[in-house]
Amino acid sequence: MAEPPPAGARETRWREVLALVAAGVAASLQLGKVAPSLLAIAGEFGIGLGGAAGLLSVFALLGALLGLPAGLLAGRAGVRRFLLGGLVLMGGAGIAASLAPGPGGLYAARVVEGGAFLAVVVSAPSLVAARAALADRAMAMSCWSIFMPTGIALGMLAAPLVDGLGWRGAWAGLALLPPATALVLAVLLPPTAGRPVAGPSDIPGRVGALWRARLPFAAAGAFACYAVMYFGIAGFLPARLAQGFGLSLPAAGLAGAGAAMANIGGNLLAGGLMRGGFRAARLVMVAGTAMAVLSAGTFALPFSAGLTVAAALLASGIGGIIPASLFALVPRTVPEPSLTGPALGLVVQFNNIGSVLAPLAIASLAERDWALAALPLLAAGGCLMLLAKPLRRIGEDPSSAVRATSPRSP
């Protein structure tokens, strides 16, 4: 649950906000560390690249199934406790994964890691919003939104660590990062932060309250549409460049890394735009339109690799405005603070549903023709426009969320 800011609070607790972002990056690193280790794991356990690649999908599947329940549980347990427990558990599971004697143990450890990751990503943004003053809240949520692309990019850059220490040594070292951030947060965050907030205590009551509010589902659906477009680029740009234009795999991979970095820039740009007076919902709609057209162009443009890369970089960079803006909106979509955690869990769940479905749809169409892969991206952009439209009712005053979610709201 989001902790209501203390009455009269005027300063953002930036040390705490940045520590929370660092915790998110440390958690997402446990997802990013798999990519440079795939070949080593496949060779050691004899499970092939497909079997090793399943380690990547564990986090997404858990998020797609359990995002909302995790948000509800965080509220019952207390967000601070849930976050710190998730970080410590993630470290233990990471060590267990590095010691796994076989693929079964490795997959079991990854399931635990995935559950712990879910605990982190439904808890930390609630605390980020609560530790920021009203004037800085959009910027703080924009900073939070970089956690996933930063962690994944750093995980890919851990390839030399895997080469030097082996995947087991690299994973053991990286597993120490989440507990280390938990220790820092335990010192920085007061025990009163993220306490359970009074509200409907039964799960059906909370889900019903979210449904009656409507706007949390609109924000979550918009996030799913963004995930389809983002993972379309992140997952298939290297293959598109290598197969469609004959680029070498290292060059194609470098283009993919550039797209990830561009997305981080868009995340941070959104905070500055919102602080400058641009409304978050309007940013979602404008950036969503541009991302849909440009991401579709990544697959449909037949002219040159240069144009394709330019379209991908622009789509990812402009698209980075979307998650930052949606994260800033989510706490204002709920009629009471006790529903912020479940709303964030709902966003995580829909985001992961989009990330699971996108590769399936895009791959099936790309096998016929790369140009056809543009269709689900355009469809996702159109759906995002429809879902973001009601979010325009949310004003800059946090109290307007209550008015916007009221059935009597115009």
N, C-alpha and C positions, 0 to 999 in steps of 0.2 A: 504494500500500500504506500502511497505517497504520503510523506509526513508533511502536514501543513506547515508552511513557513511561520516562524515565530512572529507574533504580532509586532509590527514596527521594524522588522528586520530590513536593513538598508544595504548591507554589503554581501556580496557573493563570497562564499567560502571556496575560493578558487583552488586552494591546496587540496581540499577534499574532492572537489569536482575532478581535478586532474588525476588524483589517485584512483578515483572510480573509473575514469577512462583508461588508465593504465591497467586496471584489473580486467576490463573488457578486452583490451589488446592481448594481455597474457592468456586469457581464456580462448580467444579466437586463434591464437598461435597454435593451440592444440589441434585445431582443425587444419591450419595451414602446414603443419609439420609433416602431414601425410604425403603430400605431392612429391617432394624430393626423395621420399623413402620407399615409394611404391615398388620400384624394380628390385631393391634390396630385399624387401619383405617377400615379394613374389618368389624370388630365387631361393631364399632361405627355407621357406615353408612349402615350396612346390605347389602353390595355389594359383599360379598364373596371374597375369595382370588384372584380369577381371575379378578374381577373388580378392586381390589386394585392394582394388578400387572400391570394393564394398565398404572399406573402412572410412571412406569419405562420406558415404551416404548415411551413416549411422546417425550423425548429429541432425541432419535434415529430417530424417524419418521421425526421430523422437520429437523434434520441434513441431512437425506437422501433426503429430498425434496428441501431444501433451502440453502444448503451449498454454492454453487457457487453464487447464488444471494446475499447472505449475504456478501461474499467476495467482490463482485462488489460494493455493497452499502457502505461497509467500506471505499473503495477507494474514493468514491464520497464525503463522509462525513468527511473524515480524520480519520486515525486509532486511534489516541489518544482520540478524542472525542467519537468515536464509542465504544471504550473499556470502558471508564469511564461511558458512558451512560448505557452500558449493565450491568455493575456491580451494578450501583445504581438501575436500573430497576429490576434486579434479587433480590435485597434485598427487594424492595417493594412488588414484587410478592410473595416472600417467606413469608412475614408477612401476606399478603392476604390469602395465602394457609393455614396458621396456624389458621386463623379466619373463614375459610370457613364454612358456615352453613350446607352445603350438598355436595354430590358428584359432582354435576354440577359446583358449585363454585370452588371446589377443582381442578377439571380437567381444568377449565378455567385459574386458577392461574398457574397451571403447564404448560399450553401452553405458557403463557407469560414468565415464568421462562425458558422454553426451548428456546424461541426466544432470550432472553437475554444471555443465555449460548452460543448460536451460535455466538452472537456478540463478546463475549469474546474470544472464541477459534479461530476465524478467524482473530482477531486483535492482540492479545498478541504475537503470534510467530513472526509476522512481526517486532514488536518493539524489541523483544529479538534479532533477527538477526541484527537489525540496531544498537543496543546499544553495540554490541560486536565487538572488534577488529578482524581483519581477522584471526589472529592466534588462537583466542579463540572462534571463531564462532561455530565450531562443538561442543565444550564442552558446550557452552551456550545453543545450541539447544537440546543437550542431557539432560541438566537440565530441559528444558521446557517439554521434553517428559514424565517426571515423573508425570505430573500434574494429569492425569486421574487415573492411578492406585493408587496414593497416596490419592486422594480425595475419591475414592470409598472405599479404605481400612479404612480411617478415619471415613467415614460414617458408615461403619459396626461396628466400635469400639464405635460409639455413642449410642449403645444399652443401656448401663447404664443410659445415659442421658434421653433416651426415657422412661425407667422404672421409673426414679426418677421424671421427670417433666411431663410425658405424651407426646404423639407425638406432640401435639400443642405447648407446652412449649419448647420442644427440637427444633422444626422447627423454632419457633420465634427467639430463641437464635442463631441458625446457620445462619439464614437469615441476621444477622447483619454483618457477616464476609465479604461478597462481597463489601458492601458500605465502610467498614473500609479499605479494600485494595484499593478501589478507592480513598479514601482520601489520603492515603500514596502515591499512584502513581501521584495524582494531584500535590503533593508537589515535588516529585522526578523528574518527567518527565517534561522537559521544554515545553512551549507551541508550540515550533517549531517542536517537535517530532511528527512523523507520519502525517505530513501535506499531503494533496492530492498531488500526483506526476503527473506531466504533462504526458499525453499519450492519447490514443484513448478514447474519452468521451462517446461514445455510447456503450450500452451493447452488441449489435451484433458485433461491431468492436472488443471489448475486447475478447468476446468468440471466434471470428474468429482468433484473434491473438494467443490465447491459443491453438486452434486446429492446427494452422500452426506450432506452436512450437513443438507439439507432446509430448515432454518429460514431461510436466506437467500431461498429461493424463496417461503416463506410470507410473509416481510416484503415482498418485492417485489410479490407478488400483492395483499397488503393495500394497498400504495401505489397499485396500479392501480385498485382499487375506490374508494379515496379520490378519485383523479383524476377518475373518472367523475362522482362527486357534486359535486366542487368545480367542474369545468368546466361541469357542467350549470347551476350557479348563475351562475358568472362569464360564461358565454357567452350565456345565454338570459334572464336576469332582465330586462334592459332591454326585450327584445322581448315578453316575457310581460306586463310592465306596460303597455307602449304598446298592444299589440294587444288584450289581455284587459280592460284597465281604462281605456283612452283617455288615459293619462298622456302628457305631452309628452316628446319624446326627451331634452331636457336634464334633466328631472326623473327620468326613468327611468335615465339615465346616472349621475346623482348617487347614486341608490340602489345601482347597481352598484359605484360607487367606495366607498360605505359598507360594502358587503359585503366588499370587498377589505381595507379597514382592520380590520374585525372579525376577519378571518382572521389578520392579524398579531397582534392581541391574544390570540387563542387560542394561537398559536405560543409567545408569551412566557409565557402562563399555564401551559402544560404544563411549562416548566422549573421554575417555582416549585412546582408540584404534585409533580413527581418529587423535587425537593430536599426537600420536606416528607415524603417517605416513600411516596407513591403509586407503585405499580408501573406501569411504562410499558405493559406488555401489557394490564393492566386498564383503563388510560386509553383505549387504542385501542378496546377493545370497548365501553366505555360511551359514549365520544364518537361512535363509529361508529353505534351504535344511534340516538342522538339525531339525528345528522346525516342518516341515512337517512329518518327520519320527517319531520323538518323540511324537508329539501330536497324530498321528495315533496310535502309540503304547499304548497311554493312554487308548484307547478304545478297541484295538485288543488284548493286552496281557491278556491271561487267567490265568496266573500262580499264581500271588499273589498280594495282595493289596500294599505291599511294593514296588514291581517293578512298579506298575501302578503309585503310588505317585512319585517315583523317576523320571519316564519318564515325568510326568506332570511338576514337578519342573524344570527339565532340559529344557523342551520345552518352558516353560514360561520365564525362565531366559535367555536362549540363544535368544529366540524370542524377548526379550526386546531390543536387538541390532537393530532390524529392524525399529521401528518407530523413534528412535533417529537418525539413519542414513538417513532415508527418510526426516525427518524434516530439517536436515542439507543440503540435496540435493535440496529441493524444491526452495529456493531462487535462485539457480543456474540453474534451468531448464527454466527460462523465459528470453527472450531477452531484457527486459527493466524493471526497478524497478516498474513501474506502474502496472505490471501484477503479482507482488508477492502476493498481497492480494487475487485477484481472484484465483490464483493457490492454495493458502492455503485453500480457500473456497471449491475448487474442491476436495482437499484431504479430508477435513472434510465430504463432501457429500459422497464420495465413501467409506470412512471408516464406515459411518453410514449405507450405503446400505449393506455392508458386515455384520455389526452387526445385522441388521434386518433379513437378509436371513439365516445366519448361524444357529440360533436356530431352524428355521423351517425345514431346511434340515436335521440337526443332529437329532432332535427329531423324525422326521418321520422314519428315519432309525433305531434309537435306539429302537423304539418300537418293531421292528422285531428281531433285534439282535444287541448288543452293538458293535460287531466287524464291522458291516456294517457302523457304524457312523464314522469309520476311512476313508471312501471313500471320502467324501467332503473335508476332511483335506488334504489328499494326492493330490486331484485335485487342491485345492487352492495353495498348495506348488508348483505344476508344473506350474500353471499360473503365480505365482510370479516370477519364474525363467525366463519365457519368457518376462515378463514386465520389469524386472530389467536389462535385458541384454543391451538395448539401453542406460540405464543410465550410463553405463561404459564410454560413450563418454565424460562425464562431468569431467574436470580436477580439480585440486585443486585451480587454479586461477579462481576467480569469473568471469572474462571476458570470460572464456572458455565456459560459459553457452550460450553466444551469438553465439559463433562459433558452439557449439553442436546443437543448435536449428535451425541453418540455413539450408535451403534445400540443400545447396551445401556441407554440412558437410559430410565427408566420413562415 
